Each structure stands twice: as C-alpha cells, then as structure tokens.
C-alpha cells in the first residue's frame, strides 16, 4: 500500500448559481485533500459545465485515511477583476472511498460555505483508491489563468504528467456517459442471452442509482441536451387584428379590419354554392345526379351529389387562403355523377379582380342566380345560385367552410369530416347517488338455507356492488351508498339486481329492477330524499297463469337521487377549468371573459413520411369548462398558421386553460383507425394573468418520450383575461373553492378518483360521437387521465418541490441557530435588542410581523413574473430522469416487462416506500409521546409532568409574563460558553416517553 493514491475525476456540474451578473458563471472546481490542492480548467458562461478531468492525490499514511476528508469547492471566476465567487462545496469522508473496480459517478448536492450563501446545483465526481504503480500523483496546477475553454484540445496547454499513460489505460477500461436502457419485449424474445443485469439500488433512491455499468448519470450529458433557451417562453409582438402589441395592449390601426383583435388578419376567398334549378337531363333515362365542383387554380372541392334531382340545394361553402390563390379565374362547374365518367353540365366563371371584399360586421353577401354556360360558352338551360367574396377568419362562414388548400393532397370526404374547426360542448354531468337500504321477501330455490345476497347496481359500463349479507332472515339489510356519473341526455337505465351467492364464483339472480334516469328526483342540497319500495322482477320469464298465481314479489328499498350540488370532476383536480356545481340554479354571475387567439406553430417535428422531409397535418384543441374548441386542420405544414380566436366566460380565476396540438391521422386512406398523435400541450392558470393585458408568447411544446424529454415545436398564443366585475372577482377569493355539497357530504379520495375516471370516459365517448369527432386519445390527453399512475420521476419531482417549499423555513431556522450560538456577535446583539423591545412592548409584535411581510411583498414586486407559467422540465424532473424510470413510466398496466425487470422495480419501490413508512412512523411516534404526557402510560413520567405543570402554574401566576418570556429568550440565545453539547433535560424527558411502536408486530 505504499503506492496508494486517491483518484478524483471531476465529471460535470449541473444547474449552478449564476454569478457574473448576466445570468451565467465561469465555473471551476478546486480540490483539497491532505494538504494537497488541484484546480480544474475554467468553463466560460456555462451553468452546466462538463470537465472530465482526472487528478491523483498521494496518500502518505494509509492508516490515517478514515480521518481525512476530500473537499471539492466550485467557484466562478470574474475575469474582469480576477476574483472568484463561491458556488458551493462537497465534502466526502475518507471512510467512503472505494477501490476503482467499485467506483461509480456520484452526483452530490452542493452545500453552503456560510449561512447566507446562495447555493444550488449538483457536482458529479468519481472518487476511488488505486495502487497502480504506473500512476503518478498529479502536479498542482498553477495560478488560475482565465483562458477560454472552447479551444481545440490541441491548443489548450496541458499540465505535465496530469494524465499519465497508466491513467489513460484506466480511462479506456472505464467508458463514460454510457446508458444501459431496458430492452423492449421484441428484443427480449429475439435474444437468448441475458441483456441486462438486475439494477442494484442504494439505500437512498431519491439521490443516487447505480447500475453494473459503473457510471450513473441522473441527467443526459451536455452534448445530448438542448439549450435551456429552447425550453423557455418567448415573448413576441405580432400584428393582431391590424394593430401592434405595445406593453401588453393592442394599439389598433386607423380602421379596425376585424373584430378578431387577438389573431393576425388572414384573407380568404369564399365560394358559397347555394342551389340550382332547371338543370338539363344528361342520361338516356332522363335523370340527373348533380354535384358542384369548385376549382381555383390547382385546388378544387366537391359538394355532395343528389340522385335524380334537377333542383338540388347544397348550401355549402368553400374557402382558400388568399395567399395560396395562384389563378385569376374561379370556376364553378356543375357535373352529373356517373359510374364511369362524370358528365359536364355547365360552368360559371368569376374574375378574381371583380370579387367584392366583405368585412364583418357587414351583412353577409347575398347570393345571385347565374346562367350556366356549356363548353362553347353559350348560355344554356339551368341556373346556379352562387356567392363569391373575399373575407377573413372572422367571417361567419369560416367555421363551416371546406378549405380547398387542405383538400388538395387527400380525399375530399375525409376533409369534410376531419378538418373543419368546431366548438363542442361537453355533456352536463351529474352524480347519481343510490342508497341501497334493504330488501324483503327474498325468494330462493333452496329452502334449506338462508340467502347470502348482495345488490349489484349498474349504470352503463359502471358497476358497483354492496357487501354480501349473511343473515338468519329473508330480509337483508345493507344501507350502503353507491355513487355513479350520469350525463345528459339520460340514455342509460339504472339496473339494480339482487343476487344470491350459492357457491364460490357462482351467483344466481333473485330479482332485477330497471329505473329510467329521467324519472329520478334531483336535489340541490342535502335535504332528505324519501326512500321507496320497488318490486323486483323475476329473472326468468314465466307464463301468464303463473304470474296471476303469484300474490307477492321480492321488494327492495332504495333512496335514489341525482346530485346537482356537486361539481363533477372530469379532469385532474390540479388543472380544473371549471368549479361550478351541476345545477345551473346554483351558478354565480360570471366575473370575466377569457379570449384566446391561436396564432401559429413553428418548428414542428415531422409526424408523417409524406413528402421529402416528412410533414404534419396538425390541429389545436383548447379546453376550458364545458366548452371545447378545435381549430381547422392545416395539412402538409410544419409551420401551420391557424389565426382563430375563441372566448369563454370565466366564473373563477383559480382555473386552468389547456391548449393541445395534435397530428391528424384520420386523413390517411385506409388508416381511419389510427390514433391522432399528441405533439404537446400548454396549461395557463388564469389567476396568474393580469386583467386587460394581452399576453403574446411562444410556448415550447414539450413531450416526455421513452427516450427522454423532447421539444416538438412551439405554439404561438395570444391571451387576454378581462374582468367584468372587479368586486365579484375580489369576493370570489373569500368563497370556498368547490360547491357546498363537497364540504357537507364530502367524497373520499377513492370515490373521487373512480368517479373522475368514469367522467372522463363518458365525456370522451360523447365527444367522439360528434362531427368532426374529438377522439378518445385527445380527450384523455387533455384531461390528464393518467396523472394518478405511479412514476418515480413524479415522486422525485414532488419530493424536491416539498424541499423547495420548506427551504425558507429551514434557512430561517439555521439563521436563528447561528444567532443562538453567537456565530456573528453583532447580529446576535441586534437580535437581543429587538427581542427586548418586543418583550417590553408586546403590542408591537404583530404589527412588526405584518410590516415586515408588507415590506417583503413590496421588495418582491420588482421580481414578479412577467409571463404566464409554462411547462418546466427541471421542476418536472424530466431532464434528469433515469432511462429505466422512463421505461417504467411508459410501461403498460398491467406490466408487459420481464420478471427480472419487474423484480428490480419492485425492490426499488419497496425501498422508497420503506423511507416513507419510516417518516410516517416517526411522526406518529412524536404524537403518541405527546399523548403519553397525561395518559399515565409511564406513571413516573406523567407524575413528573403533573408536578411541572403545577409549579409552572404557580410561577406564571406570580410572575409577569414579560419577565418569563425574556428569561426564556435569553436562555435560548445564551452564549456558547454557557452551553452544554449534551441534549437538554426537557428534550431527554420527551424522548423517554413511551410510544405505541412496541405494540407493533
């Protein structure tokens, strides 16, 4: 062991604190060990630097290794002043050093140097011991030279013998930045050799995970990550409605061209084909199957055809973007549908230069009758009523128009069904409460035993059962409440069947009852609904004579009602867009208006292989409350322009608007069963918006894939939240978030999750029946239907969110602890003076606290957010997620992975659950110790506490309160020379109190 050396590989750092005043830092790492010091190179303007530099420390006395400590400090170099700023440090005890064969890259959170140091981020190090005689200890680096680190390796001066040949051989043995991903099922079936070893997780899976590859990276390498600017929100200044955005306000043009002031004005050529009359016959039989074809250059669209009709009425509108019109002639051709070749009937032509322009709110252009011309240009029999004009997307005909530029590359019928923009209203949802009380005269075939019956209640695909009742009578009693979700219009019946359990997995129906939902009473509050007896019908049909002989039948007593006082949760509770009760009588007046302009998308990733470089057929869906909107589908474009505006009434500012972008897969021939692909979505909470301000930002569309987080493009939106009643808006902040029934008769969490799942399925089924349909995968993605599924990534994200919330409290407690130990005597003396003032004038305590919070709020006003919140990959822990965790998150339910992988994940889950179990147990222990103070579980401890309470009562009665508070405060903040390192007597007494842990198995 004479050649024993400590190897330290400084790999990288992540999410460092900016220190140069420009939002960045020039970081380097300084290593200290056993009076030896080394420094890495400086990385310019990089908060996520990668060094991959290796250093070796000489260990003079291996026996003293457990007493030594390796300290790695991260600093930022200020090249202008040649000074450095502290970014954080890591200390590693010598007892944790391992041989090279067992070393892995560890990510250590950076610690503070002083109390008020601002530190964040992680430092990735690989620390190991080696006795390779070919390795020489590294030479100390010279004074820091602020040279640029973006030079080629050949131009960067290397220190002599910093990495010797022996070191290079070790580096070749140990590859860096390697990933071992979980193979898919096909790969597992094709290979007989084991593809992956079980992953062994350490005791703290929230911080570190190790794989047999010996390299652990909790986030991708810098070369594989996109710049953080790509994930940021970008503010824009588009020309909206012919006006300019200045400081969040629309400055209109001299003459507003459109009432749509949140979208860019786009001109369209509209052709309305109304009807025809006196068309000539074309077939030998004297019949005519007419339809109209509209042609504008290379674009054309067709109406539906009528069979044997000389006076058809179509009333269909065609539209094409004015920018795409490459012809000066508009042709409207009437044709006769035929099996082999369609016959020409007549044509009407329009000159584009003569087409009038219509600007809402002008009245719609009146259609005119035009005589049809034959191929020679002669007027012939038949007339066609047509209207042609140039308008904008604000035109009333825009939503129902067939877009010819979308119909060119694909089938026109598919365009008609799947490309139009539409507004949907989700069905009105009710909670259905079924109180199954009891039954009478249960009749069973086997008279030698008593029935073991339960009630089975079904509404559509929702099925719930009561508990089985084993009684000595034929009148079972349940008295159970079952909750269902029903949607208007009420199409399903409520079916109640009483079933007898005659054996294992064998039930017989005793009687059945069907109730129409329209006949069920509705209630708005918690008033009692009268119970009713219902006769159960026999499960099998009998003849009429047998029915006449039956003098009685089995009966069941039910209390059934439709609950209108609840808000039916059909989306994730964290992203609710509506909080109103079902019954409209309970709605409060609206407090504002939400206006959304969906402008365009840019930089979309190709989702189809059509064309040279791939393409997309995208549309946007926006959801707020019961109103869903869908833009038209823009075909064959990676930078589609929508420019459509929608409005919603707002009843509560604590709601969320969701906008999603999807790729339309219903336009491909033969692939109508394909699912529409999700490109990304944006959530905007209305309470974070200033009233009256127009927010024009470009939002990144981020989607989590099995390979990691991926930016699919950017969505450009314009949003304005206008207040109609400022007083009502302020009053809404004092009202409960949910309707009254949620607090009078609350639903438990299991019920809420089950009912929410059913509500989403009902909404998806209803919206998929509309034309064009909103498919099930779209509704589920917009409603976050899978947000309740287990995910290690979400668990880590929530853990770090919790730590961030309590970071202020922890920092304040550490500051007060430093005050108590007199770390800074001046600060401690000032705190003593303030404490004496508050004790002498206790009436100043609360005013001082509120004044301090007021000043903090004023100070933070400068740093208020200037933009709506958006998807944050760091907060979501998506950038630093482990590949196996992603594979687990995208796994099916139930799992489709191999037994080895499931066993590894189960062990990891047990490790995390064990930590949570320990924390919950510790909290319960402290509470039980408090209860043990007066419960006489420990007679001696309770007697001591009672004596203390008696003495305290006498002292408090005879001594002024200010004196006692002052004595306690001075005792807590006493000087360290009067302190004892041992725990105090009250703490020792409390820790000795008994808990109920000794009663656990």
SVG drawing of the C-alpha trace seen along z (x, -y; Angstrom):
<svg xmlns="http://www.w3.org/2000/svg" viewBox="-104 -56 109 84">
<polyline fill="none" stroke="black" stroke-width="0.4" points="0.0,0.0 3.0,-2.3 1.7,-3.3 -1.8,-4.0 -3.3,-7.1 -6.7,-8.8 -8.2,-9.3 -10.8,-12.1 -12.5,-12.5 -14.3,-15.8 -17.0,-14.9 -19.5,-17.7 -21.8,-20.1 -25.5,-20.8 -27.8,-23.8 -25.2,-26.1 -26.0,-29.5 -25.3,-32.4 -22.7,-34.8 -21.5,-37.1 -24.5,-39.4 -25.5,-38.2 -27.3,-35.0 -24.3,-32.7 -21.0,-31.8 -17.4,-30.8 -17.1,-27.8 -14.1,-25.7 -13.5,-23.2 -10.9,-23.3 -9.9,-20.0 -8.4,-19.8 -7.1,-16.6 -4.4,-16.0 -2.8,-19.4 -2.8,-19.0 -4.7,-21.2 -5.7,-20.9 -7.9,-23.0 -9.8,-22.2 -9.9,-24.4 -12.5,-27.3 -15.6,-26.8 -16.8,-30.1 -20.5,-31.1 -21.7,-27.6 -24.1,-26.7 -23.9,-23.0 -20.2,-22.5 -18.5,-19.3 -14.8,-18.8 -14.0,-15.1 -10.6,-15.9 -8.8,-13.3 -6.5,-14.1 -4.5,-11.8 -3.6,-12.6 -0.8,-11.0 -1.7,-9.3 1.3,-9.5 -0.2,-7.4 -2.9,-5.0 -3.8,-4.3 -5.0,-7.9 -7.3,-7.7 -10.5,-7.4 -9.7,-10.7 -9.1,-12.6 -11.7,-14.5 -11.8,-15.3 -13.3,-18.8 -14.4,-19.9 -15.3,-23.6 -16.9,-25.1 -16.1,-28.7 -16.8,-31.2 -14.0,-33.3 -14.6,-37.0 -12.1,-37.7 -12.6,-41.5 -11.5,-41.8 -9.6,-38.5 -11.7,-37.5 -13.8,-34.5 -17.2,-33.8 -18.3,-30.8 -20.8,-28.4 -20.9,-25.5 -18.8,-22.7 -18.9,-19.0 -17.1,-17.1 -16.5,-13.4 -15.2,-11.4 -12.3,-9.1 -14.4,-6.2 -16.5,-6.2 -13.6,-5.8 -13.8,-2.5 -11.5,-0.7 -11.5,-1.6 -13.5,1.5 -16.4,0.4 -16.4,-3.3 -19.3,-5.0 -20.0,-8.6 -22.0,-10.2 -23.9,-13.4 -23.5,-15.4 -25.8,-18.4 -23.7,-21.5 -23.5,-22.7 -23.2,-26.2 -20.0,-27.8 -21.7,-30.4 -25.1,-30.9 -26.2,-33.5 -24.5,-31.8 -26.8,-31.3 -26.1,-27.8 -27.8,-25.4 -26.9,-22.6 -25.0,-19.3 -21.4,-18.2 -20.6,-14.9 -17.5,-13.2 -15.9,-9.8 -13.7,-9.0 -11.6,-5.8 -8.5,-4.3 -5.8,-2.8 -2.3,-1.3 -1.3,-1.1 2.5,-1.8 2.3,-3.3 0.2,-6.2 2.0,-9.2 0.4,-11.9 -0.8,-14.9 1.2,-18.1 -0.5,-21.1 -2.0,-23.4 -0.5,-27.0 -2.5,-30.0 -5.8,-30.2 -5.5,-31.5 -8.8,-32.8 -8.3,-31.4 -11.1,-30.4 -12.0,-26.7 -13.7,-26.5 -10.3,-26.0 -9.5,-22.7 -7.7,-20.2 -4.5,-20.6 -4.4,-24.3 -5.1,-24.1 -1.9,-23.8 -1.8,-20.6 0.0,-20.3 2.9,-17.8 2.0,-14.3 -1.5,-15.3 -2.8,-12.2 -0.2,-9.5 -0.2,-6.5 -1.4,-4.4 -4.3,-6.7 -5.2,-6.6 -5.4,-2.8 -7.7,-3.1 -9.9,-5.6 -10.1,-3.2 -11.3,-0.5 -14.0,-2.7 -16.2,-4.3 -18.1,-7.4 -21.6,-8.7 -22.9,-5.2 -26.5,-4.2 -28.0,-0.8 -31.6,-1.0 -34.2,1.6 -34.8,3.7 -38.2,3.9 -40.2,7.1 -39.3,7.9 -35.6,7.7 -36.0,9.9 -37.7,12.6 -35.1,12.4 -32.1,12.9 -31.4,15.9 -28.5,14.3 -29.2,12.1 -29.4,8.5 -29.3,6.7 -28.4,7.5 -30.7,6.5 -30.1,3.0 -28.9,2.7 -30.2,-0.4 -28.6,-2.0 -30.4,-3.0 -31.4,-6.4 -33.0,-6.1 -34.1,-9.7 -30.5,-10.8 -28.5,-8.1 -29.0,-4.9 -26.3,-2.5 -26.1,-0.1 -23.5,2.5 -22.1,0.2 -20.4,-1.7 -21.4,-5.1 -24.6,-6.7 -25.9,-9.8 -29.0,-11.3 -29.3,-13.7 -28.1,-13.5 -24.7,-14.7 -24.4,-18.3 -23.9,-17.3 -27.2,-15.4 -29.3,-18.2 -30.9,-21.0 -30.0,-24.6 -32.2,-25.7 -33.3,-28.7 -35.2,-26.3 -37.4,-25.3 -38.0,-28.9 -41.0,-31.1 -40.5,-33.7 -42.4,-37.0 -43.4,-38.2 -45.1,-41.3 -47.3,-40.2 -49.7,-42.4 -53.1,-41.4 -56.2,-42.5 -54.3,-45.0 -52.8,-46.5 -49.5,-46.4 -48.9,-45.0 -47.3,-47.6 -46.8,-46.8 -49.4,-44.1 -52.1,-46.3 -53.4,-46.2 -52.9,-49.5 -55.4,-49.3 -54.8,-50.6 -56.6,-53.6 -59.5,-51.5 -60.0,-48.1 -60.4,-45.5 -61.8,-42.8 -63.5,-42.2 -60.9,-39.4 -58.2,-41.5 -56.1,-38.7 -55.2,-37.0 -53.4,-38.1 -55.7,-39.0 -55.9,-36.4 -57.8,-36.9 -59.8,-34.0 -61.6,-33.6 -65.1,-32.2 -67.4,-30.5 -70.9,-29.6 -72.8,-27.2 -76.5,-27.5 -78.7,-25.6 -79.6,-25.1 -82.8,-25.0 -84.0,-23.7 -80.8,-21.7 -80.9,-19.7 -81.0,-15.9 -77.9,-14.1 -78.6,-10.4 -80.6,-8.4 -83.2,-7.7 -83.8,-11.4 -82.3,-11.5 -79.6,-13.8 -77.3,-13.2 -75.9,-16.7 -73.0,-18.0 -70.8,-21.1 -67.0,-21.3 -65.2,-24.5 -61.8,-25.0 -59.3,-27.7 -56.0,-27.0 -54.7,-23.6 -57.2,-23.5 -60.7,-22.0 -63.5,-20.9 -66.7,-19.0 -70.2,-19.1 -72.3,-16.1 -74.4,-14.8 -78.1,-14.2 -79.8,-11.4 -82.3,-12.2 -82.8,-15.8 -82.9,-18.8 -83.4,-21.3 -80.8,-20.4 -79.9,-22.5 -76.4,-22.2 -75.7,-25.4 -72.0,-24.6 -69.1,-27.0 -65.6,-26.6 -62.6,-28.7 -59.0,-29.0 -56.3,-31.2 -55.8,-34.4 -52.1,-33.9 -52.4,-30.5 -54.6,-31.6 -52.5,-31.4 -55.2,-31.9 -57.3,-34.9 -60.3,-32.8 -62.7,-31.0 -64.6,-28.1 -67.8,-26.7 -68.7,-23.6 -71.9,-21.5 -71.4,-17.9 -73.5,-14.7 -72.4,-11.8 -71.8,-8.7 -70.2,-5.3 -67.5,-5.6 -67.0,-9.3 -68.9,-12.3 -70.7,-14.4 -70.2,-18.1 -73.5,-20.0 -72.4,-23.7 -70.0,-26.2 -69.9,-29.7 -66.7,-31.7 -65.7,-34.6 -62.8,-37.1 -60.8,-37.3 -60.3,-41.1 -64.1,-41.6 -64.7,-39.7 -66.0,-42.1 -64.5,-42.2 -66.7,-41.7 -65.7,-43.0 -67.8,-42.0 -70.0,-43.3 -71.2,-43.9 -74.2,-41.8 -73.4,-38.5 -73.2,-38.8 -76.4,-37.9 -76.1,-35.0 -77.1,-35.5 -78.5,-33.4 -76.1,-32.7 -76.9,-31.1 -74.8,-28.0 -72.5,-28.0 -71.7,-25.0 -68.2,-24.1 -68.6,-26.5 -69.5,-29.4 -73.2,-29.5 -75.9,-30.1 -77.9,-27.0 -80.7,-25.7 -80.2,-25.7 -79.2,-28.3 -76.9,-28.2 -77.1,-30.4 -73.6,-31.3 -72.0,-34.0 -68.3,-34.8 -66.4,-37.2 -63.2,-37.9 -63.3,-37.9 -61.3,-37.0 -61.4,-34.3 -63.9,-36.5 -66.5,-35.6 -69.4,-33.6 -68.9,-31.1 -65.3,-30.3 -66.1,-27.6 -68.3,-25.6 -66.2,-26.1 -64.4,-23.4 -60.8,-24.5 -59.6,-23.8 -55.9,-24.0 -56.5,-21.2 -58.4,-19.1 -55.7,-19.0 -53.4,-16.1 -56.1,-14.0 -59.6,-12.7 -62.3,-15.4 -64.7,-13.2 -62.1,-12.9 -61.5,-16.7 -65.2,-17.3 -65.3,-15.0 -62.0,-15.8 -60.6,-19.2 -63.2,-21.7 -62.9,-23.9 -65.7,-23.3 -66.9,-24.3 -68.0,-21.4 -70.0,-21.4 -69.2,-18.5 -72.3,-16.8 -73.7,-18.0 -72.6,-15.5 -74.5,-14.5 -73.5,-12.4 -76.1,-9.7 -76.4,-8.6 -78.0,-5.2 -78.7,-4.3 -79.4,-0.6 -81.2,-0.2 -82.8,3.3 -84.9,5.9 -87.9,8.0 -89.2,11.5 -86.1,12.7 -87.1,15.9 -84.5,18.6 -85.0,22.1 -83.1,23.9 -85.4,23.6 -82.9,25.4 -80.5,22.4 -80.7,18.7 -79.7,16.4 -76.3,14.8 -77.3,11.9 -75.9,8.6 -77.1,5.8 -75.5,5.3 -76.1,1.8 -75.2,0.9 -75.3,-2.3 -73.9,-1.9 -70.4,-0.4 -70.3,-1.4 -70.9,1.5 -70.8,1.3 -71.8,3.9 -72.9,3.9 -71.3,6.2 -72.9,9.7 -75.2,10.1 -75.4,13.4 -78.4,13.2 -80.9,15.6 -83.8,14.0 -85.0,13.4 -84.9,9.6 -81.3,8.5 -80.1,5.0 -77.3,3.2 -77.8,-0.6 -74.9,-1.4 -74.3,-4.5 -73.1,-3.9 -72.1,-6.8 -72.2,-6.9 -71.7,-9.5 -74.6,-10.2 -74.6,-12.5 -77.4,-14.4 -79.3,-13.5 -80.0,-10.5 -79.8,-7.5 -78.9,-4.6 -81.1,-3.0 -80.2,-2.3 -80.3,1.5 -80.4,3.0 -80.2,6.7 -80.3,8.7 -78.0,11.8 -77.6,14.8 -74.1,16.3 -74.8,20.1 -71.2,21.1 -67.7,19.9 -67.8,17.8 -71.4,18.8 -74.2,16.3 -77.9,16.5 -80.1,13.5 -83.0,13.2 -84.7,10.2 -84.0,7.3 -85.2,3.7 -84.7,1.1 -85.2,-2.7 -85.1,-5.4 -82.8,-8.2 -85.4,-10.8 -87.8,-9.7 -85.2,-10.1 -85.6,-13.0 -82.9,-15.8 -81.7,-17.6 -79.5,-20.7 -78.6,-20.4 -78.5,-17.8 -82.2,-17.5 -83.5,-14.0 -84.9,-12.1 -87.8,-9.8 -87.0,-6.1 -89.3,-4.0 -90.0,-0.3 -89.6,1.2 -90.8,4.6 -88.1,6.9 -88.9,8.7 -88.2,12.3 -85.0,13.1 -86.8,15.7 -89.9,15.4 -93.0,17.4 -96.4,17.8 -99.4,15.6 -101.1,18.1 -98.1,18.4 -98.0,14.6 -101.6,14.5 -101.0,17.1 -98.1,15.0 -99.5,13.0 -96.4,11.2 -92.9,10.5 -89.5,9.6 -89.0,5.9 -86.0,3.6 -86.0,0.3 -83.9,-2.4 -83.2,-6.1 -82.1,-7.4 -81.3,-11.0 -79.3,-13.0 -76.9,-15.3 -76.9,-18.8 -75.0,-20.4 -71.7,-18.8 -69.2,-19.7 -68.5,-16.5 -64.7,-16.3 -63.9,-15.2 -60.3,-16.4 -57.3,-16.4 -58.0,-18.4 -54.8,-20.3 -55.8,-21.6 -59.5,-22.2 -61.0,-24.5 -64.5,-24.7 -65.6,-24.5 -69.3,-25.2 -72.0,-22.8 -74.0,-20.8 -77.3,-22.6 -77.5,-25.9 -79.6,-27.4 -76.5,-27.5 -74.2,-29.3 -72.9,-32.7 -72.6,-35.5 -69.5,-35.4 -66.6,-37.6 -64.7,-37.9 -64.1,-36.9 -61.2,-34.8 -60.1,-35.4 -57.7,-33.0 -56.1,-33.6 -54.4,-30.5 -51.9,-32.1 -49.5,-29.5 -47.0,-26.8 -43.4,-26.7 -40.6,-24.1 -42.9,-21.1 -41.3,-17.7 -42.4,-15.7 -45.0,-13.1 -45.6,-11.5 -43.3,-10.4 -45.2,-12.1 -43.0,-14.4 -39.2,-14.6 -38.5,-15.6 -41.8,-14.5 -44.8,-16.6 -47.7,-17.2 -51.4,-17.6 -52.0,-19.5 -54.9,-21.0 -55.2,-22.6 -57.7,-21.8 -58.5,-24.2 -60.5,-23.2 -62.0,-25.4 -65.1,-24.5 -67.6,-22.5 -66.6,-24.3 -64.0,-22.6 -62.8,-24.1 -60.9,-22.6 -59.2,-24.6 -59.2,-23.5 -56.6,-21.0 -53.7,-22.6 -52.5,-19.9 -48.9,-19.3 -47.2,-22.1 -44.5,-22.1 -45.3,-25.8 -49.1,-26.0 -51.0,-29.2 -54.4,-28.9 -55.2,-32.5 -58.5,-31.5 -60.0,-33.3 -62.3,-31.9 -63.9,-33.2 -65.1,-31.8 -67.0,-33.1 -64.9,-32.9 -66.6,-32.1 -63.4,-31.6 -59.9,-32.8 -58.4,-29.7 -59.0,-27.7 -56.7,-26.5 -56.9,-26.8 -55.4,-23.8 -54.3,-24.0 -53.1,-20.9 -51.6,-20.3 -52.3,-17.1 -51.4,-15.5 -54.5,-14.3 -54.1,-10.7 -57.7,-10.3 -56.8,-11.8 -54.7,-8.9 -56.5,-6.5 -57.1,-3.2 -55.8,-4.4 -59.0,-5.8 -58.5,-3.6 -55.1,-5.3 -54.9,-7.4 -54.2,-11.1 -50.6,-11.8 -50.0,-14.2 -47.5,-16.9 -47.7,-18.8 -49.9,-21.0 -49.8,-24.2 -51.5,-25.0 -52.2,-28.6 -53.7,-29.4 -56.0,-32.4 -55.1,-33.7 -51.5,-34.3 -52.7,-36.7 -53.2,-40.5 -56.6,-41.7 -56.8,-43.5 -53.3,-42.6 -52.6,-40.8 -50.0,-38.0 -48.4,-37.1 -45.8,-34.3 -44.4,-31.4 -44.8,-28.3 -42.5,-25.3 -44.3,-22.0 -42.6,-19.5 -43.5,-15.8 -41.9,-13.1 -40.9,-10.1 -39.4,-6.8 -36.0,-8.3 -36.5,-11.4 -38.0,-14.9 -38.3,-16.2 -39.3,-19.6 -41.8,-19.1 -42.0,-22.7 -43.5,-26.0 -47.1,-27.2 -47.8,-30.9 -50.8,-32.1 -52.4,-35.4 -54.4,-35.5 -56.4,-38.2 -58.3,-37.9 -60.8,-40.7 -62.7,-41.4 -66.4,-42.3 -66.9,-42.9 -63.9,-43.7 -65.9,-43.5 -67.2,-40.0 -63.7,-38.9 -62.3,-40.1 -65.3,-38.5 -64.6,-35.1 -61.3,-34.8 -63.2,-34.5 -65.6,-31.8 -64.9,-28.0 -63.2,-26.5 -65.8,-23.8 -69.6,-23.9 -71.1,-23.5 -72.0,-19.8 -68.3,-18.8 -67.9,-20.0 -71.3,-19.0 -71.2,-15.4 -67.6,-15.0 -66.5,-12.2 -63.4,-10.3 -60.3,-10.2 -61.0,-6.7 -64.5,-7.7 -63.2,-10.9 -60.6,-9.0 -63.1,-6.4 -65.8,-8.9 -63.3,-11.1 -62.1,-8.2 -65.8,-7.4 -66.5,-11.0 -63.6,-11.3 -64.7,-8.1 -68.2,-9.5 -67.0,-12.8 -64.7,-11.1 -67.5,-8.8 -69.9,-11.7 -67.3,-14.0 -66.2,-11.1 -69.8,-10.9 -69.8,-14.5 -68.8,-15.5 -65.9,-16.0 -65.2,-13.8 -62.8,-14.6 -61.2,-11.2 -60.8,-9.4 -57.0,-9.8 -57.4,-13.6 -59.8,-13.9 -57.8,-11.7 -54.6,-13.6 -56.3,-17.0 -57.8,-15.7 -54.6,-14.1 -56.4,-10.8 -53.1,-9.0 -51.9,-11.6 -52.6,-9.2 -50.3,-6.4 -47.1,-5.7 -44.0,-7.4 -40.6,-7.5 -40.0,-10.7 -43.1,-12.4 -42.3,-11.2 -38.8,-12.8 -40.3,-16.0 -42.8,-16.2 -40.1,-15.5 -37.9,-18.3 -40.9,-20.6 -41.5,-19.8 -37.9,-20.5 -38.1,-23.8 -41.2,-24.8 -39.5,-24.2 -36.2,-25.7 -37.1,-29.1 -38.2,-27.7 -35.0,-25.6 -32.9,-28.6 -34.6,-30.8 -34.1,-28.1 -30.4,-27.8 -30.1,-31.6 -31.7,-31.6 -29.5,-28.7 -26.4,-30.7 -27.8,-33.6 -28.2,-31.4 -24.6,-30.1 -23.2,-33.7 -21.7,-32.9 -21.9,-36.6 -21.9,-38.6 -23.1,-41.8 -26.2,-40.1 -26.9,-38.3 -26.7,-41.6 -29.1,-43.3 -31.5,-40.3 -31.3,-40.7 -32.2,-44.4 -35.1,-43.6 -36.2,-40.8 -36.1,-43.2 -38.2,-45.7 -40.8,-43.2 -40.9,-41.8 -41.3,-45.3 -43.9,-46.3 -45.7,-43.1 -48.4,-45.0 -45.7,-45.7 -45.1,-42.1 -47.9,-41.5 -47.6,-45.0 -43.9,-44.3 -44.5,-40.9 -47.1,-42.3 -45.0,-45.3 -42.1,-43.0 -44.3,-40.9 -45.5,-44.1 -42.0,-45.2 -41.0,-41.8 -44.0,-41.9 -43.1,-45.4 -39.5,-44.2 -40.6,-41.2 -42.8,-43.3 -39.8,-44.1 -39.3,-40.3 -42.9,-39.5 -43.4,-37.1 -43.9,-38.9 -45.3,-35.9 -47.7,-33.0 -46.3,-29.8 -45.4,-27.0 -44.0,-23.5 -40.8,-23.4 -38.6,-20.4 -36.5,-21.0 -39.5,-21.2 -40.9,-18.0 -37.5,-16.3 -37.7,-15.3 -34.2,-16.5 -32.5,-14.4 -34.6,-11.3 -33.1,-7.8 -33.7,-5.7 -35.2,-2.9 -37.6,-5.2 -38.8,-6.4 -39.3,-2.9 -41.3,-2.2 -43.4,-5.3 -44.3,-4.3 -44.9,-0.6 -48.5,0.7 -50.8,1.5 -50.6,4.4 -46.9,4.6 -45.5,6.1 -41.9,6.3 -39.9,9.4 -39.8,10.9 -36.2,9.7 -37.1,6.1 -40.3,6.2 -38.5,7.7 -35.9,4.9 -38.6,2.2 -40.5,3.9 -37.4,3.8 -36.9,0.1 -40.5,-0.6 -40.1,1.2 -37.0,-0.9 -38.9,-4.2 -42.0,-3.0 -39.8,-2.0 -38.4,-5.5 -42.0,-6.9 -43.0,-4.3 -40.2,-5.4 -41.1,-9.1 -44.8,-8.4 -43.9,-6.2 -41.6,-8.9 -44.4,-11.5 -46.8,-9.1 -44.2,-8.4 -43.9,-12.1 -47.7,-12.4 -48.0,-9.4 -45.4,-10.8 -47.4,-13.9 -50.4,-11.9 -48.4,-9.9 -47.8,-13.0 -51.2,-12.7 -52.2,-9.1 -50.2,-7.6 -48.8,-5.0 -45.5,-5.8 -46.7,-6.6 -43.4,-8.2 -43.2,-10.4 -46.8,-11.6 -46.2,-12.3 -43.2,-14.4 -45.1,-16.3 -48.0,-17.0 -45.6,-18.3 -44.1,-20.5 -47.5,-21.8 -48.4,-22.7 -45.1,-24.5 -45.5,-26.3 -49.0,-27.4 -47.8,-28.9 -44.8,-30.7 -46.9,-32.0 -49.5,-33.3 -47.0,-35.2 -44.5,-36.3 -45.2,-38.8 -45.4,-37.2 -42.9,-39.6 -40.2,-38.5 -40.8,-34.9 -40.6,-35.5 -37.4,-37.5 -35.8,-34.8 -36.7,-32.0 -35.5,-34.1 -32.2,-34.9 -31.8,-31.2 -32.3,-30.1 -29.8,-32.7 -27.2,-32.3 -23.6,-32.4 -21.8,-29.2 -19.6,-29.1 -22.8,-28.6 -24.0,-25.8 -23.6,-22.1 -23.2,-19.8 -25.5,-17.3 -29.3,-17.4 -31.3,-19.5 -33.4,-17.9 -36.8,-18.6 -35.7,-17.0 -34.3,-14.0 -37.6,-13.7 -39.7,-13.9 -37.6,-11.2 -38.0,-8.8 -41.8,-9.0 -43.4,-5.7 -45.0,-5.3 -47.0,-2.5 -44.2,-1.2 -43.5,1.6 -47.0,2.9 -46.5,3.3 -45.9,6.8"/>
</svg>
